[in-house]
């Protein structure tokens, strides 16, 4: 039963994307859940500057000297993550500056 539901889900994604299916490869899983082999196969037909190109980064896990986490996103998703982080930093800096100016 779950196979049938998964097949309908994939068919729904293909039909919903319509004309865009030929433009971009379809991501079946989240990039971080994909294996390196799947990512390599996905990236074969793309240039490194393409918005659908997947890039992975390893980050150190806090509290561990050796464990690393692999985080993968498309270029478009990395752009959004960066913009959100920059906005959060600006908001924090602005909040701290306005609080400092309110003291008597």
Rosetta blueprint (number, residue, H / E / L):
1 X L
2 X H
3 X H
4 X H
5 X H
6 X H
7 X H
8 X H
9 X H
10 X H
11 X H
12 X H
13 X H
14 X H
15 X H
16 X H
17 X H
18 X H
19 X H
20 X H
21 X H
22 X L
23 X L
24 X L
25 X L
26 X L
27 X L
28 X L
29 X L
30 X L
31 X H
32 X H
33 X H
34 X L
35 X L
36 X H
37 X H
38 X H
39 X H
40 X H
41 X H
42 X H
43 X H
44 X L
45 X L
46 X L
47 X L
48 X L
49 X L
50 X L
51 X L
52 X L
53 X L
54 X E
55 X E
56 X E
57 X E
58 X E
59 X E
60 X E
61 X L
62 X L
63 X L
64 X L
65 X L
66 X L
67 X L
68 X E
69 X E
70 X E
71 X E
72 X E
73 X E
74 X E
75 X H
76 X H
77 X H
78 X H
79 X H
80 X H
81 X H
82 X H
83 X H
84 X H
85 X H
86 X H
87 X H
88 X H
89 X H
90 X H
91 X H
92 X H
93 X H
94 X H
95 X H
96 X H
97 X H
98 X H
99 X H
100 X H
101 X H
102 X L
103 X L
104 X L
